[in-house]
Structures are given as C-alpha cells and as structure tokens.
Amino acid sequence: MQYLQAVLAALFGVQSSKRQHHHFKNLSVRYLIVLGIVLTVAFVLTITFVVQLVVS
C-alpha cells in the first residue's frame, strides 16, 4: 500500500520533499519504478479508450 501511495502522490505532484526522501529511503526504488510504469501505461490506455468512445 505504501508503494501505491508513493507512486500516486508522485504522479499527481502532491508529495512533499520530506515524504519523498522517506519513500526513497524506506522503499525499494525498483518496485517504485515498475509500479510507476504500470500506472502510467494504465492511465494512457484509459485515456485512449475514453477518447475512442467519445469520438465514435
């Protein structure tokens, strides 16, 4: 759950620098990167799907 919170906060830009340092110190950067990529791809696919629905 901490990984998801950290990545979502970073994606939306609402993470304080203190919290960011805490996450990088206590969480695996590898998992943060992988989760960030997965959530970004999911976001892009969702936006693409919604746009296709609206256009057609």
MOPAC internal coordinates of N, CA, C and O (Angstrom, degrees):
PM7 1SCF
backbone

  N    0.0000 0     0.00 0     0.00 0    0    0    0
  C    1.4492 1     0.00 0     0.00 0    1    0    0
  C    1.5248 1   110.88 1     0.00 0    2    1    0
  O    1.2310 1   120.22 1   144.47 1    3    2    1
  N    1.3315 1   117.18 1   -35.53 1    3    2    1
  C    1.4653 1   120.28 1   178.40 1    5    3    2
  C    1.5225 1   111.15 1   -63.60 1    6    5    3
  O    1.2310 1   120.86 1   144.40 1    7    6    5
  N    1.3247 1   115.96 1   -35.60 1    7    6    5
  C    1.4616 1   119.59 1   179.43 1    9    7    6
  C    1.5211 1   110.57 1   -64.60 1   10    9    7
  O    1.2310 1   120.48 1   134.20 1   11   10    9
  N    1.3161 1   116.68 1   -45.80 1   11   10    9
  C    1.4546 1   120.83 1  -179.87 1   13   11   10
  C    1.5274 1   111.19 1   -62.79 1   14   13   11
  O    1.2310 1   120.36 1   136.35 1   15   14   13
  N    1.3122 1   116.91 1   -43.65 1   15   14   13
  C    1.4670 1   120.69 1   178.33 1   17   15   14
  C    1.5212 1   111.00 1   -62.40 1   18   17   15
  O    1.2310 1   120.41 1   137.83 1   19   18   17
  N    1.3205 1   116.83 1   -42.17 1   19   18   17
  C    1.4661 1   120.94 1  -179.15 1   21   19   18
  C    1.5219 1   111.08 1   -64.12 1   22   21   19
  O    1.2310 1   120.39 1   134.77 1   23   22   21
  N    1.3241 1   116.86 1   -45.23 1   23   22   21
  C    1.4650 1   120.39 1  -177.63 1   25   23   22
  C    1.5222 1   110.86 1   -69.82 1   26   25   23
  O    1.2310 1   119.69 1   137.18 1   27   26   25
  N    1.3199 1   118.20 1   -42.82 1   27   26   25
  C    1.4603 1   120.12 1   179.09 1   29   27   26
  C    1.5282 1   111.63 1   -63.68 1   30   29   27
  O    1.2310 1   120.33 1   139.25 1   31   30   29
  N    1.3074 1   116.97 1   -40.75 1   31   30   29
  C    1.4648 1   120.28 1   178.14 1   33   31   30
  C    1.5262 1   110.19 1   -63.62 1   34   33   31
  O    1.2310 1   120.30 1   140.25 1   35   34   33
  N    1.3135 1   117.04 1   -39.75 1   35   34   33
  C    1.4653 1   120.61 1   179.15 1   37   35   34
  C    1.5298 1   110.83 1   -68.46 1   38   37   35
  O    1.2310 1   120.07 1   138.99 1   39   38   37
  N    1.3246 1   117.48 1   -41.01 1   39   38   37
  C    1.4647 1   120.58 1  -179.89 1   41   39   38
  C    1.5187 1   112.09 1   -64.25 1   42   41   39
  O    1.2310 1   120.30 1   142.35 1   43   42   41
  N    1.3215 1   117.02 1   -37.65 1   43   42   41
  C    1.4583 1   120.39 1  -179.97 1   45   43   42
  C    1.5274 1   112.92 1   -88.57 1   46   45   43
  O    1.2310 1   120.26 1   172.88 1   47   46   45
  N    1.3248 1   117.11 1    -7.12 1   47   46   45
  C    1.4602 1   120.86 1   176.15 1   49   47   46
  C    1.5143 1   114.06 1    73.40 1   50   49   47
  O    1.2310 1   119.76 1  -149.55 1   51   50   49
  N    1.3159 1   118.07 1    30.45 1   51   50   49
  C    1.4602 1   121.01 1  -177.30 1   53   51   50
  C    1.5294 1   112.41 1  -114.63 1   54   53   51
  O    1.2310 1   120.90 1  -156.20 1   55   54   53
  N    1.3057 1   115.89 1    23.80 1   55   54   53
  C    1.4568 1   120.08 1  -176.04 1   57   55   54
  C    1.5345 1   109.94 1  -101.46 1   58   57   55
  O    1.2310 1   120.77 1   -51.19 1   59   58   57
  N    1.3202 1   116.13 1   128.81 1   59   58   57
  C    1.4614 1   119.69 1   177.85 1   61   59   58
  C    1.5257 1   109.83 1   -71.49 1   62   61   59
  O    1.2310 1   120.40 1   -22.26 1   63   62   61
  N    1.3127 1   116.85 1   157.74 1   63   62   61
  C    1.4697 1   119.82 1  -178.93 1   65   63   62
  C    1.5270 1   110.44 1   -66.92 1   66   65   63
  O    1.2310 1   120.14 1   147.32 1   67   66   65
  N    1.3298 1   117.34 1   -32.68 1   67   66   65
  C    1.4641 1   120.43 1   176.82 1   69   67   66
  C    1.5265 1   110.48 1   -62.63 1   70   69   67
  O    1.2310 1   120.69 1   135.10 1   71   70   69
  N    1.3169 1   116.28 1   -44.90 1   71   70   69
  C    1.4615 1   121.41 1   179.71 1   73   71   70
  C    1.5333 1   110.67 1   -67.65 1   74   73   71
  O    1.2310 1   120.88 1   142.21 1   75   74   73
  N    1.3241 1   115.92 1   -37.79 1   75   74   73
  C    1.4602 1   120.60 1   178.39 1   77   75   74
  C    1.5243 1   110.71 1   -61.86 1   78   77   75
  O    1.2310 1   120.15 1   134.24 1   79   78   77
  N    1.3099 1   117.31 1   -45.76 1   79   78   77
  C    1.4691 1   121.08 1   177.82 1   81   79   78
  C    1.5277 1   110.54 1   -62.71 1   82   81   79
  O    1.2310 1   120.31 1   140.91 1   83   82   81
  N    1.3147 1   117.01 1   -39.09 1   83   82   81
  C    1.4624 1   121.16 1   177.66 1   85   83   82
  C    1.5282 1   110.76 1   -61.30 1   86   85   83
  O    1.2310 1   120.52 1   135.46 1   87   86   85
  N    1.3356 1   116.61 1   -44.54 1   87   86   85
  C    1.4573 1   120.03 1  -179.31 1   89   87   86
  C    1.5258 1   111.54 1   -64.48 1   90   89   87
  O    1.2310 1   120.24 1   135.01 1   91   90   89
  N    1.3319 1   117.15 1   -44.99 1   91   90   89
  C    1.4575 1   119.34 1  -178.86 1   93   91   90
  C    1.5215 1   112.33 1   -68.25 1   94   93   91
  O    1.2310 1   120.91 1   152.80 1   95   94   93
  N    1.3130 1   115.87 1   -27.20 1   95   94   93
  C    1.4656 1   119.42 1   179.72 1   97   95   94
  C    1.5266 1   111.41 1   -78.49 1   98   97   95
  O    1.2310 1   119.78 1   141.97 1   99   98   97
  N    1.3271 1   118.02 1   -38.03 1   99   98   97
  C    1.4614 1   122.13 1  -171.05 1  101   99   98
  C    1.5280 1   114.95 1  -103.92 1  102  101   99
  O    1.2310 1   119.66 1   165.59 1  103  102  101
  N    1.3317 1   118.25 1   -14.41 1  103  102  101
  C    1.4533 1   120.68 1  -177.86 1  105  103  102
  C    1.5304 1   110.06 1  -114.95 1  106  105  103
  O    1.2310 1   120.75 1   -26.37 1  107  106  105
  N    1.3096 1   116.18 1   153.63 1  107  106  105
  C    1.4614 1   121.45 1   179.31 1  109  107  106
  C    1.5301 1   109.88 1   -72.31 1  110  109  107
  O    1.2310 1   120.80 1   -55.91 1  111  110  109
  N    1.3177 1   116.08 1   124.09 1  111  110  109
  C    1.4581 1   120.66 1  -178.99 1  113  111  110
  C    1.5284 1   110.11 1   -64.29 1  114  113  111
  O    1.2310 1   120.39 1   145.75 1  115  114  113
  N    1.3142 1   116.85 1   -34.25 1  115  114  113
  C    1.4721 1   120.69 1   179.21 1  117  115  114
  C    1.5259 1   110.73 1   -57.80 1  118  117  115
  O    1.2310 1   120.14 1   132.85 1  119  118  117
  N    1.3155 1   117.34 1   -47.15 1  119  118  117
  C    1.4644 1   120.86 1  -179.95 1  121  119  118
  C    1.5290 1   111.56 1   -67.61 1  122  121  119
  O    1.2310 1   120.46 1   143.88 1  123  122  121
  N    1.3261 1   116.73 1   -36.12 1  123  122  121
  C    1.4608 1   119.88 1   177.80 1  125  123  122
  C    1.5245 1   110.98 1   -62.79 1  126  125  123
  O    1.2310 1   120.62 1   137.55 1  127  126  125
  N    1.3256 1   116.41 1   -42.45 1  127  126  125
  C    1.4604 1   120.97 1  -179.53 1  129  127  126
  C    1.5232 1   110.47 1   -66.51 1  130  129  127
  O    1.2310 1   120.41 1   133.03 1  131  130  129
  N    1.3244 1   116.81 1   -46.97 1  131  130  129
  C    1.4679 1   120.41 1  -179.84 1  133  131  130
  C    1.5207 1   110.73 1   -60.78 1  134  133  131
  O    1.2310 1   120.17 1   133.64 1  135  134  133
  N    1.3110 1   117.28 1   -46.36 1  135  134  133
  C    1.4647 1   120.51 1   179.84 1  137  135  134
  C    1.5269 1   110.70 1   -64.71 1  138  137  135
  O    1.2310 1   120.11 1   141.98 1  139  138  137
  N    1.3110 1   117.39 1   -38.02 1  139  138  137
  C    1.4616 1   120.72 1   177.19 1  141  139  138
  C    1.5161 1   111.91 1   -61.96 1  142  141  139
  O    1.2310 1   120.26 1   137.57 1  143  142  141
  N    1.3242 1   117.10 1   -42.43 1  143  142  141
  C    1.4610 1   121.30 1   178.21 1  145  143  142
  C    1.5264 1   110.48 1   -65.29 1  146  145  143
  O    1.2310 1   120.42 1   134.84 1  147  146  145
  N    1.3267 1   116.81 1   -45.16 1  147  146  145
  C    1.4695 1   120.81 1  -179.51 1  149  147  146
  C    1.5316 1   110.59 1   -61.16 1  150  149  147
  O    1.2310 1   120.17 1   134.37 1  151  150  149
  N    1.3193 1   117.28 1   -45.63 1  151  150  149
  C    1.4718 1   120.01 1  -179.06 1  153  151  150
  C    1.5283 1   111.49 1   -67.39 1  154  153  151
  O    1.2310 1   120.02 1   144.35 1  155  154  153
  N    1.3267 1   117.57 1   -35.65 1  155  154  153
  C    1.4600 1   120.82 1   177.87 1  157  155  154
  C    1.5220 1   111.03 1   -65.98 1  158  157  155
  O    1.2310 1   120.26 1   135.75 1  159  158  157
  N    1.3258 1   117.10 1   -44.25 1  159  158  157
  C    1.4627 1   121.03 1   177.48 1  161  159  158
  C    1.5311 1   110.19 1   -62.84 1  162  161  159
  O    1.2310 1   120.15 1   137.31 1  163  162  161
  N    1.3218 1   117.32 1   -42.69 1  163  162  161
  C    1.4610 1   120.61 1   178.27 1  165  163  162
  C    1.5300 1   110.85 1   -61.86 1  166  165  163
  O    1.2310 1   120.33 1   139.55 1  167  166  165
  N    1.3203 1   116.96 1   -40.45 1  167  166  165
  C    1.4668 1   121.28 1   178.72 1  169  167  166
  C    1.5255 1   110.71 1   -63.22 1  170  169  167
  O    1.2310 1   120.29 1   133.54 1  171  170  169
  N    1.3250 1   117.05 1   -46.46 1  171  170  169
  C    1.4669 1   121.33 1  -179.15 1  173  171  170
  C    1.5273 1   110.48 1   -63.58 1  174  173  171
  O    1.2310 1   120.08 1   137.10 1  175  174  173
  N    1.3210 1   117.45 1   -42.90 1  175  174  173
  C    1.4597 1   120.68 1   178.74 1  177  175  174
  C    1.5246 1   111.45 1   -64.43 1  178  177  175
  O    1.2310 1   120.09 1   141.39 1  179  178  177
  N    1.3149 1   117.44 1   -38.61 1  179  178  177
  C    1.4605 1   121.47 1   178.05 1  181  179  178
  C    1.5285 1   110.98 1   -64.66 1  182  181  179
  O    1.2310 1   120.44 1   134.32 1  183  182  181
  N    1.3150 1   116.77 1   -45.68 1  183  182  181
  C    1.4690 1   120.86 1   178.79 1  185  183  182
  C    1.5258 1   110.06 1   -62.27 1  186  185  183
  O    1.2310 1   120.35 1   136.55 1  187  186  185
  N    1.3321 1   116.93 1   -43.45 1  187  186  185
  C    1.4702 1   121.19 1   178.45 1  189  187  186
  C    1.5223 1   110.80 1   -60.31 1  190  189  187
  O    1.2310 1   120.13 1   135.98 1  191  190  189
  N    1.3100 1   117.35 1   -44.02 1  191  190  189
  C    1.4553 1   121.97 1   179.39 1  193  191  190
  C    1.5249 1   111.32 1   -62.32 1  194  193  191
  O    1.2310 1   120.37 1   134.06 1  195  194  193
  N    1.3189 1   116.90 1   -45.94 1  195  194  193
  C    1.4745 1   121.48 1  -179.39 1  197  195  194
  C    1.5182 1   110.19 1   -63.57 1  198  197  195
  O    1.2310 1   119.82 1   137.25 1  199  198  197
  N    1.3112 1   117.95 1   -42.75 1  199  198  197
  C    1.4700 1   120.98 1   179.48 1  201  199  198
  C    1.5213 1   110.54 1   -63.39 1  202  201  199
  O    1.2310 1   120.04 1   137.96 1  203  202  201
  N    1.3207 1   117.53 1   -42.04 1  203  202  201
  C    1.4637 1   120.63 1   178.09 1  205  203  202
  C    1.5329 1   111.10 1   -63.48 1  206  205  203
  O    1.2310 1   120.11 1   142.73 1  207  206  205
  N    1.3035 1   117.40 1   -37.27 1  207  206  205
  C    1.4689 1   120.66 1   176.82 1  209  207  206
  C    1.5287 1   111.16 1   -64.05 1  210  209  207
  O    1.2310 1   120.71 1   137.32 1  211  210  209
  N    1.3102 1   116.24 1   -42.68 1  211  210  209
  C    1.4591 1   120.64 1  -176.90 1  213  211  210
  C    1.5228 1   110.54 1   -70.41 1  214  213  211
  O    1.2310 1   120.41 1   139.62 1  215  214  213
  N    1.3184 1   116.82 1   -40.38 1  215  214  213
  C    1.4751 1   120.81 1  -176.65 1  217  215  214
  C    1.5191 1   111.60 1   -71.17 1  218  217  215
  O    1.2310 1   120.07 1   143.53 1  219  218  217
  N    1.3116 1   117.48 1   -36.47 1  219  218  217
  C    1.4730 1   119.07 1  -176.65 1  221  219  218
  C    1.5108 1   114.02 1   -89.59 1  222  221  219
  O    1.2310 1   120.10 1   180.00 1  223  222  221

